[in-house]
Amino acid sequence: MTTFSGVFAPVPTPFADDGELDLAAWGENVDRWMGTSLRGLVVLGTNGEAPLVEDDEADRLIAAARERIPPDRVLIAGTGRQSTRSAALASRRAADAGADAVLVRTPSYFKGQLTTAAFIRHYSVVAEASPVPVLLYNFSALTGVTLPVEAVAALASHENIVGLKESGPDLSYVGDLVGLARDDFSVLVGSAPTFFTSLMLGAQGGVMALACVIPDACVRIYELVLAGRYDEARELQRHVTPLAKLVTSIHGIPGLKAALQAIGYVGGPPRQPLEPVGDDAVAQITREIDQLTAVTSDVA
């Protein structure tokens, strides 16, 4: 069984200026990420602009990534959909295209009807249908719903549900998740500014936008915590947090793409209705990258 621990990069989807997929750039980016110490990649997550990607495009992106990701690295594909049926079908297609696991974002449109029981039924059906392991995905800031801890506790007993990604900064929620699940249930966090603290609480790793830009520094924080070198890990966390905020809460996906462009990846434009960041934001992001590179050059 594939282990879901360590650092994963939730990679952006490159689009050409006309809005079509840029699969050549996709391949180049994946190759470069595979030259780092990342445990694997998450494609078609939030940073992959998954809600803006068509199903046939998603299948092509997963298959193209699989061709370039070696067997000892992990490919996780986002397959969250609003309907249980669509999420189950997307998970089957992702497995057929070569995904090692699927990351299933909570449905959210009919918020008032999404009870604990509804979430348990939804994820149980998807897990039964999926040929590969399922990771739950909670991102309250974007979806407006929170997967109840009670639902996670029930779902963690399903043999095909192997973990959860929590994208918010709520450390009490992370602590509750760590405390309730079986030993082989992975809690992965998506908030890079709280990565160190989450690891100290018992999280098994992270799926963070920052890992797309400075993957080896993120892996280093993880390794330092595992080695018990907490002061060094805390200091490195302090240095990476400003950039983490720039490519998430401040400038979002367009900021992340600008950061990738600044370091030689193909960022490309976001897909509309998202818009690229302006020149001032690009300059701000570039300055922070330069400063951080000088500090973390020994872990690159």
C-alpha positions in Angstrom: 0.0 0.0 0.0 1.3 3.4 -0.9 2.1 5.6 2.1 0.6 9.0 2.2 3.1 10.9 4.3 5.6 13.6 3.4 5.3 16.6 1.2 3.2 16.8 -1.9 2.9 19.7 -4.3 -0.7 20.6 -5.5 0.4 21.8 -8.9 -1.2 24.4 -11.1 -2.6 23.6 -14.5 -0.8 25.5 -17.3 -3.1 27.2 -19.9 -2.1 28.9 -23.1 -3.1 32.4 -23.8 -6.2 31.2 -25.6 -7.3 29.3 -22.5 -6.5 25.8 -23.9 -4.4 23.3 -21.9 -0.7 23.6 -22.5 0.4 20.0 -22.2 3.9 20.7 -23.4 4.4 23.1 -20.4 2.7 20.5 -18.2 5.2 17.9 -19.1 8.2 20.3 -18.5 6.9 21.3 -15.1 6.2 17.8 -14.0 9.7 16.7 -15.0 11.2 19.6 -13.0 9.2 18.8 -9.9 10.3 15.2 -10.2 13.9 16.5 -9.9 13.1 17.6 -6.3 12.6 15.7 -3.1 8.8 15.8 -3.2 7.0 12.6 -2.3 4.6 13.2 -5.1 2.2 15.6 -6.9 -1.5 16.4 -6.5 -3.0 17.3 -9.9 -6.4 18.9 -10.3 -6.7 20.1 -6.7 -7.7 23.7 -5.8 -4.4 25.1 -7.2 -5.0 23.1 -10.3 -8.1 25.1 -10.9 -10.1 21.9 -10.9 -13.6 23.5 -11.0 -12.6 25.3 -14.2 -11.3 22.1 -16.0 -13.5 19.9 -18.1 -13.7 16.2 -17.5 -11.9 15.2 -20.7 -9.1 17.7 -19.9 -8.8 16.3 -16.5 -8.3 12.8 -17.9 -5.6 14.0 -20.3 -3.7 15.9 -17.5 -3.7 12.9 -15.2 -2.5 10.5 -18.0 0.2 13.0 -19.1 1.5 13.4 -15.5 1.5 9.6 -15.0 3.8 9.2 -18.0 6.4 11.4 -16.3 6.0 10.4 -12.7 8.1 7.3 -11.8 6.5 4.5 -9.9 8.3 5.4 -6.6 6.5 8.8 -6.6 2.9 9.3 -5.8 0.3 10.8 -8.2 -2.9 12.0 -6.5 -5.7 13.3 -8.6 -8.5 15.6 -7.4 -11.9 14.1 -8.2 -14.3 16.2 -6.1 -17.7 16.9 -7.7 -21.0 18.2 -6.4 -22.8 14.9 -7.0 -21.8 11.6 -5.5 -22.3 9.9 -8.9 -20.0 12.3 -10.6 -17.3 12.0 -8.0 -17.4 8.2 -8.2 -17.2 8.3 -12.0 -14.3 10.8 -11.9 -12.4 8.6 -9.4 -12.7 5.6 -11.7 -11.5 7.6 -14.6 -8.6 9.0 -12.6 -7.6 5.5 -11.6 -7.8 4.3 -15.2 -5.5 7.3 -16.2 -2.9 6.2 -13.7 -3.6 8.0 -10.4 -2.3 6.3 -7.2 -5.1 7.9 -5.1 -7.9 10.4 -5.4 -8.5 13.5 -3.4 -12.2 14.2 -3.1 -13.3 17.7 -2.1 -16.5 18.0 -0.1 -19.6 18.7 -2.0 -20.9 22.1 -1.0 -23.7 23.6 -3.1 -26.6 22.4 -1.0 -25.0 23.4 2.3 -28.1 23.1 4.4 -28.7 19.5 3.5 -25.1 18.3 3.9 -25.4 16.7 7.3 -22.9 14.4 8.9 -24.9 11.4 7.6 -24.9 12.9 4.1 -21.2 13.3 4.1 -20.7 9.7 5.4 -22.9 8.3 2.6 -21.3 10.4 -0.1 -17.7 9.4 0.8 -18.7 5.8 1.4 -20.2 5.4 -2.1 -17.2 7.1 -3.7 -14.7 4.9 -1.7 -16.6 1.7 -2.8 -16.5 2.8 -6.4 -12.9 4.0 -6.5 -10.3 1.4 -7.6 -7.6 3.4 -5.8 -7.5 4.8 -2.2 -9.5 7.9 -1.3 -8.3 11.0 0.6 -11.0 13.2 2.0 -10.6 16.9 1.3 -11.8 19.7 3.6 -11.4 23.4 2.5 -14.0 25.4 4.4 -12.7 28.8 3.3 -13.6 28.0 -0.3 -16.5 25.6 0.0 -18.3 27.2 2.9 -18.8 23.8 4.6 -16.7 21.9 7.1 -16.5 18.1 7.1 -17.6 17.2 10.7 -15.0 15.5 12.8 -17.7 12.9 13.6 -17.9 12.1 9.8 -14.2 11.8 9.5 -14.1 9.4 12.5 -16.7 7.2 10.9 -15.1 7.3 7.4 -11.6 6.6 8.8 -12.7 3.0 9.4 -13.4 2.4 5.7 -10.5 0.3 4.3 -10.4 2.4 1.1 -10.3 5.8 2.8 -6.7 6.4 3.8 -6.5 10.0 4.9 -7.6 13.6 4.7 -6.3 16.9 3.5 -7.2 19.8 5.7 -6.5 23.1 4.0 -7.4 25.6 6.7 -5.3 27.0 9.5 -7.5 25.7 12.4 -5.0 23.8 14.5 -7.7 22.6 16.9 -9.4 20.8 14.0 -6.1 19.3 12.9 -5.5 18.1 16.4 -8.9 16.5 16.6 -8.3 14.7 13.3 -5.0 13.4 14.4 -6.5 12.1 17.7 -9.5 10.3 16.3 -8.1 8.3 13.4 -6.4 4.9 13.2 -2.6 4.9 13.0 -2.5 4.4 9.2 -4.9 7.2 8.5 -2.9 10.2 7.1 -3.7 13.7 8.1 -2.1 16.1 5.5 -2.3 19.8 5.9 -2.6 22.5 3.2 -1.7 25.6 5.3 2.0 26.2 4.8 2.2 28.9 7.5 1.1 26.3 10.1 3.0 23.4 8.7 5.6 23.1 11.4 2.9 23.4 14.2 0.7 20.8 12.4 3.6 18.4 12.2 4.2 18.8 15.9 0.5 18.0 16.5 1.0 14.7 14.6 0.1 15.5 11.0 1.8 13.1 8.6 2.7 15.7 6.0 1.5 18.5 3.8 -0.1 19.3 0.4 0.9 22.9 0.1 1.0 25.5 -2.7 4.4 26.6 -1.3 5.8 23.2 -2.2 5.3 24.0 -5.8 7.7 26.9 -5.5 10.3 25.8 -2.9 9.7 22.1 -2.6 13.0 21.1 -1.0 12.7 23.7 1.8 9.2 22.3 2.6 10.6 18.8 2.6 13.4 20.0 4.9 10.9 21.2 7.5 9.3 17.8 7.5 12.6 16.0 7.8 13.8 18.2 10.6 10.7 17.6 12.6 11.0 13.8 12.0 14.6 14.1 13.3 13.6 16.0 16.4 15.5 19.1 15.3 12.6 21.3 16.2 14.5 24.6 16.6 15.9 24.4 13.1 12.5 23.4 11.7 10.8 26.4 13.4 13.4 28.8 12.1 13.0 27.5 8.5 9.2 27.8 8.9 9.7 31.4 10.0 11.6 32.2 6.8 9.1 30.5 4.4 5.9 31.9 5.8 5.8 35.3 4.1 6.1 33.6 0.6 3.5 31.0 1.6 1.0 33.8 2.3 1.8 35.6 -1.0 1.0 32.5 -3.1 -2.1 31.6 -1.1 -4.2 34.0 1.0 -2.9 37.2 -0.5 -2.7 36.5 -4.3 -4.1 33.0 -4.7 -3.6 30.9 -7.7 -2.6 33.8 -10.0 0.1 34.6 -7.5 1.3 31.0 -7.4 1.5 31.0 -11.2 3.5 34.2 -11.1 5.9 32.7 -8.6 6.4 29.7 -10.8 7.1 31.9 -13.8 9.6 33.8 -11.8 11.7 30.7 -11.1 11.6 29.3 -14.6 8.5 27.1 -14.6 5.7 27.7 -17.0 3.0 29.4 -14.9 0.8 30.7 -17.7 -2.4 32.6 -17.2 -5.1 31.4 -14.9 -8.3 30.4 -16.6 -11.1 32.9 -16.6 -12.9 34.2 -14.6 -9.6 34.3 -12.7 -7.2 37.1 -13.8 -3.4 37.3 -13.6 -1.9 39.4 -10.9 -0.6 42.8 -11.7 3.0 44.0 -12.0 3.2 45.2 -8.4 2.3 41.8 -7.1 4.8 40.1 -9.4 7.5 42.4 -8.1 6.5 41.6 -4.5 6.5 37.9 -5.1 9.9 38.0 -6.9 11.5 40.0 -4.1 10.3 37.5 -1.6 11.6 34.6 -3.6 15.0 36.3 -4.0 15.2 36.9 -0.2 14.1 33.4 0.6 16.5 31.8 -1.9 19.4 33.5 -0.2 18.4 32.2 3.2 17.5 28.6 2.2 20.1 27.9 -0.5 21.5 25.1 1.6 18.3 23.1 1.4 17.7 23.7 -2.3 
